[in-house]
């Protein structure tokens, strides 16, 4: 079962304006990926950042999903040549939030701070 906050965001009419900020965009996978050390846990990619990495929900059967980040992509068909796909257990997964809603709040806080920087630059260097 997916977190309610995740489902509400995915169903939102203005998803792109909510999630797409700077170099991040919605990226849903072709497949869920099992975590070999815990086969009942699955990785669900939901966003990618250009030249930076990928955001996943680590789905747990008990509903205790966490948000993780990796520099590797999992679950996207054709992302790597055959035989060169990264192995989840050999890749670093960084735990970023205990709940999707906590990640979402932190993400938007960061977006507001970045927007404030742009606004200051526009005051200093107004468009001609």
C-alpha positions in Angstrom: 0.0 0.0 0.0 1.4 3.4 -0.9 1.4 6.4 1.5 -1.6 8.7 1.2 0.5 11.7 0.7 2.3 10.0 -2.2 -1.0 9.0 -3.9 -2.5 12.5 -3.4 0.5 14.0 -5.1 0.5 11.6 -8.0 -3.3 12.2 -8.5 -2.8 16.0 -8.4 -3.7 17.9 -11.6 -0.7 20.2 -11.1 1.9 17.5 -10.3 4.5 18.9 -12.6 4.4 22.3 -11.0 4.5 20.8 -7.6 7.3 18.3 -8.0 9.2 19.7 -11.1 11.6 22.2 -9.6 15.1 23.0 -11.0 16.3 19.7 -12.3 13.9 17.2 -10.6 11.1 15.5 -12.4 8.6 12.7 -12.0 10.1 9.3 -13.0 8.0 6.2 -12.5 9.7 2.9 -13.0 8.9 0.0 -15.3 9.3 -2.4 -12.4 9.5 -2.6 -8.6 12.9 -3.8 -7.5 13.3 -6.3 -4.7 15.9 -5.7 -2.1 17.8 -9.0 -1.9 18.6 -8.7 1.8 14.9 -8.2 2.5 13.0 -9.8 -0.5 9.6 -8.5 0.9 10.8 -4.9 0.6 10.6 -3.2 -2.8 12.1 0.0 -4.3 9.7 2.3 -6.2 11.4 5.1 -8.1 9.3 8.3 -8.2 11.7 11.1 -9.1 15.0 11.8 -10.7 17.4 14.7 -10.8 19.4 15.4 -13.9 23.0 14.3 -13.4 22.4 13.8 -9.7 20.4 10.8 -8.7 17.1 9.1 -8.0 14.5 9.1 -5.3 12.7 6.0 -4.2 10.1 4.8 -1.7 11.4 1.7 0.0 8.1 -0.1 0.4 7.8 -2.3 3.4 5.0 -4.9 3.9 4.1 -3.4 7.3 3.5 0.1 5.7 6.6 1.6 7.3 7.8 3.1 4.0 10.9 5.3 4.0 12.4 7.6 1.4 15.8 6.7 0.1 18.1 8.2 -2.5 20.6 6.5 -4.8 23.0 7.6 -7.5 21.9 4.5 -9.4 18.7 3.9 -11.2 16.7 0.7 -10.5 13.5 -0.5 -12.2 13.9 1.4 -15.5 14.1 -0.9 -18.5 17.1 -0.2 -20.8 18.8 2.2 -18.4 21.9 0.1 -18.6 23.3 -2.4 -21.2 22.4 -6.0 -20.6 24.6 -7.5 -17.9 25.6 -4.1 -16.5 22.6 -3.3 -14.3 23.6 -2.2 -10.8 22.9 -4.5 -7.9 20.8 -3.0 -5.1 22.9 -4.6 -2.4 26.1 -3.4 -3.9 24.8 0.2 -4.2 24.5 2.9 -1.6 21.0 3.8 -0.6 20.8 6.9 1.6 17.8 7.0 4.0 16.4 10.6 3.7 13.1 10.6 5.4 11.1 8.2 7.6 7.9 9.1 5.7 7.1 10.4 2.2 5.2 13.4 3.7 8.3 14.4 5.7 10.4 14.3 2.5 7.8 16.3 0.7 7.8 19.1 3.3 11.6 19.2 3.3 11.7 19.3 -0.5 9.3 22.2 -0.7 11.2 24.1 2.1 14.3 23.7 0.0 12.4 24.9 -3.1 11.3 28.1 -1.3 14.9 28.8 -0.2 16.1 28.4 -3.8 13.3 30.6 -5.1 14.3 33.3 -2.7 17.8 33.2 -4.1 16.5 33.7 -7.6 14.3 36.6 -6.5 17.3 38.3 -5.0 19.3 37.8 -8.2 16.4 39.3 -10.2 16.5 42.4 -7.9 20.2 42.7 -8.4 20.1 41.9 -12.1 16.6 42.8 -13.4 15.7 41.6 -16.9 16.1 44.2 -19.6 
